[in-house]
Amino acid sequence: MATQGPNKVIFLLVGHKSDLQSTRVVSAQEAEELAASLGMAFMETSAKKNCNVDLA
């Protein structure tokens, strides 16, 4: 999918609810490493704290 079509597609892995640290299952580092291995960018968001919501 990423190689077909006239334009390059940018993939972004988004971790949501970053304000809920106590219930986190995947660390930010693990998510960052996964995204990098797949050629994606990574960003965490929190609607509750209004963190990175507009950027994602």
C-alpha positions, 0 to 999 in steps of 0.5 A: 500500500505504501508503494503504490500510487502517485504520491508518497503516503506518510504513516504515523503511529499514534498512542492515545490517552498518554495521560493514563500512565498507570494503565499503560501496556506499551511503553513509549520507547517500545512504540517508538521502536515499532514505528521506526522499524515500520518506517513510521513516525510516532506521537503520543496524544492526550485529549484530556491534557490537550497534548498533541491532539492538533498535531496528530 
